[in-house]
Amino acid sequence: MKTKITSLCTLALLAASLGLTAAEPAKTEKPKPGSAEFERMKSLVGSWTGKADMGQGPIDMTVQYRLLAGGSVLEERCFIGTPNEMVTMYYDKDGKLAMTHYCVFGNRPAMTLKSSDAKTINFDFDSTCGIIPSKESHMHAISIRFDDADTITTSCKAMINGKEEAEHPTTLKRVKS
C-alpha cells in the first residue's frame, strides 16, 4: 500500500512538473545563421501592400511575413482572411534556400534556389515535390527582386493545364508602422 501511495505521489509530481515546463519556451542554443539568401529573406518580416494583376485586372494585395521556429522558417501569407489565402514557407534545406507553397490549387509545389545576385533571388520547381507539371496546375517558379529596403517586386511563373502562363510582376511596398 505504501508503495502504491509513493508511486501515485511521484506520478502526480511528475505530471505537475511536466505541466509547468510545457508552458515555458524551450531553451535552445542561439540559432545558427542561414544561407545568405535566407538571411536576406528575413529582412521582409512585416506587412507589404500592392496591386496584383493575374490577367483579370489589378486587385489589392497584402502580404505578411513573419519568422517562426526560432528564426529558421520565414512564413509568407497572402490574400489573408479570404478563401484564396495561401501560405509559403521559406527555409534552408541542406544549406540552400528552398520554399514550399501551399496553394489555392490544393497542392504544395516546392522550389529550390536557382540563382541569386545582389538584387534578386530566383526559385525553380523542385521535381521531388510530387507534382507532375504536365498534369497538375501549380506555381512553377518565382523571382523576388529587392528594389530597395521598402520595395520588392515578385514575379511568378504558373503552369496551368500543362502550359506555362505569362508572368505577372507585382510590386509591393512595406507598410510602415
ZIBELVEN-V273889 format. One record per pair of residues at least 24 apart in sequence whose ideal C-beta (glycine too) atoms are under 10 Angstrom apart, sorted by the first residue. I is the first residue (numbers start at 1). J is the second residue. D is the distance in Angstrom with one decimal. If there is no record, write none. Layout:
i = <I,I>
j = <J,J>
d = <D,D>
//
This chain:
i = <25,26,28,29,30,30,31,31,31,31,31,32,32,32,33,33,34,34,34,34,34,34,34,34,34,34,35,35,35,35,35,35,35,35,35,35,36,36,36,37,37,37,37,37,37,37,37,37,37,37,37,38,38,38,38,38,38,38,38,38,38,38,38,38,38,39,39,39,40,40,40,40,40,40,41,41,41,41,41,41,41,41,41,41,41,41,42,42,42,42,43,43,43,43,43,44,44,44,44,44,44,44,44,45,45,45,45,46,46,46,46,46,47,47,47,47,47,47,47,47,48,48,48,48,48,48,48,48,48,48,48,48,49,49,49,49,50,50,50,50,50,50,50,50,50,51,51,51,52,52,52,52,52,52,52,52,52,53,53,53,54,54,54,54,54,54,55,55,55,56,58,58,59,61,61,61,62,62,63,63,63,63,63,63,64,65,65,73,74,76,76,76,77,78,78,78,78,79,86,88,88,88,90,90,90,93,97,97,98,98,99,99,99,99,100,100,101,101,101,101,101,103,103,103,103,103,104,105,105,105,105,105,105,105,106,106,106,107,107,107,107,107,108,108,109,109,109,109,109,109,109,109,109,109,111,111,111,111,114,114,114,115,116,116,117,118,119,119,119,119,119,119,120,120,120,120,120,120,120,121,121,121,122,123,123,124,125,125,131,132,133,133,133,133,134,134,134,134,135,135,135,136,136,136,137,137,137,137,140,140,141,142,143,143,144,145,145,147,147,147,148,148,149,150,150,150>
j = <70,70,70,70,70,71,67,69,70,71,72,71,72,92,71,92,71,72,73,74,90,91,92,95,96,97,91,92,93,94,95,96,97,98,113,116,97,116,121,90,92,96,97,98,113,115,116,121,122,123,144,71,72,73,74,90,91,92,93,95,96,97,98,113,121,71,92,97,97,116,118,121,144,146,65,67,74,76,90,91,92,97,99,121,144,146,67,71,74,90,74,146,149,152,174,74,76,90,144,146,152,172,174,71,74,75,174,150,174,175,176,177,77,80,172,173,174,175,176,177,76,78,150,151,152,154,170,171,172,173,174,175,172,173,174,175,151,152,153,154,169,170,171,172,173,170,171,172,78,79,154,156,168,169,170,171,172,168,169,170,156,158,165,166,168,170,165,166,168,168,168,170,170,154,170,172,172,175,88,152,154,170,172,175,175,90,174,100,99,101,144,154,102,104,154,170,172,104,139,123,139,142,121,123,144,126,121,123,123,126,123,126,139,142,126,129,129,138,139,142,156,131,137,138,139,158,139,131,136,137,138,139,158,160,136,137,138,131,136,137,138,139,138,139,133,136,137,138,139,140,141,142,158,159,139,140,141,142,141,142,143,143,143,144,145,146,144,145,146,147,148,153,144,145,146,147,152,153,155,145,146,152,155,156,157,157,157,159,159,162,159,162,163,164,159,161,162,163,159,161,162,160,161,162,161,162,163,165,164,165,167,167,167,169,172,169,171,171,172,173,173,174,174,174,175,176>
d = <9.3,8.6,6.3,9.3,9.0,9.4,9.7,8.8,4.8,4.8,6.0,9.6,8.8,9.6,9.2,9.6,8.1,7.2,9.8,9.2,9.4,8.0,4.6,8.5,9.8,7.7,9.8,5.2,9.5,9.8,6.0,6.1,5.3,9.6,7.8,9.2,8.7,7.7,9.8,8.9,8.5,8.0,4.1,9.8,5.9,9.8,5.1,5.4,9.9,9.7,9.6,9.6,8.7,9.4,7.4,6.8,7.2,5.1,10.0,9.5,8.9,5.1,9.1,9.2,9.5,9.9,9.6,9.5,8.9,8.1,9.6,7.0,9.1,7.0,8.1,9.7,5.2,9.0,5.2,9.5,9.9,7.0,9.0,7.2,7.8,9.6,6.4,7.3,6.2,9.0,9.8,7.8,7.5,9.6,9.7,7.0,7.7,8.9,8.3,8.8,7.1,9.2,8.4,9.9,7.5,9.6,9.9,9.6,6.0,6.7,9.0,7.8,9.8,9.5,9.4,9.9,7.5,4.1,9.4,8.3,9.4,9.3,8.8,9.0,7.0,9.5,9.7,9.6,3.9,6.5,5.7,6.5,6.4,6.0,8.6,5.8,9.0,8.9,8.8,9.0,10.0,5.5,5.2,4.0,6.2,7.2,8.0,9.2,8.4,9.1,9.0,9.6,7.0,9.3,4.5,9.5,8.9,5.3,8.7,7.5,9.0,8.8,9.0,9.9,5.6,9.0,7.8,7.2,6.4,9.9,9.8,9.4,10.0,9.9,6.5,7.3,8.7,7.9,9.4,9.0,8.4,8.8,5.9,9.7,9.1,8.7,10.0,10.0,8.8,8.7,9.9,9.7,9.8,9.8,9.7,9.5,9.6,7.9,9.0,9.9,8.8,8.5,9.4,9.1,9.6,9.0,6.9,7.8,8.0,7.2,6.0,9.0,9.8,7.9,8.8,7.6,9.5,8.2,5.3,8.1,9.2,9.8,8.8,6.6,6.1,9.5,9.8,9.5,7.6,5.3,6.1,8.2,9.1,9.1,9.5,9.6,9.9,5.9,6.2,8.1,5.6,9.1,8.8,9.8,9.1,8.8,9.9,4.4,5.3,7.0,9.5,9.8,9.8,9.0,7.9,8.1,6.8,6.7,7.4,9.7,8.7,9.1,9.7,9.4,9.8,8.4,9.6,5.7,5.6,7.6,9.7,9.8,6.9,4.7,7.3,9.9,9.9,9.0,9.7,8.2,8.0,9.9,9.5,9.7,9.7,8.8,8.8,8.3,8.9,9.2,5.2,7.0,10.0,9.3,8.2,9.0,4.4,9.3,9.8,8.8,6.8,9.9,9.2,8.7,6.2,8.4,9.4,9.2,7.2,9.0,8.7,9.3,8.6,8.7,9.7,8.5,9.0,7.4,9.5,9.5,9.8,9.5,7.5,4.0,9.3,7.8>
//
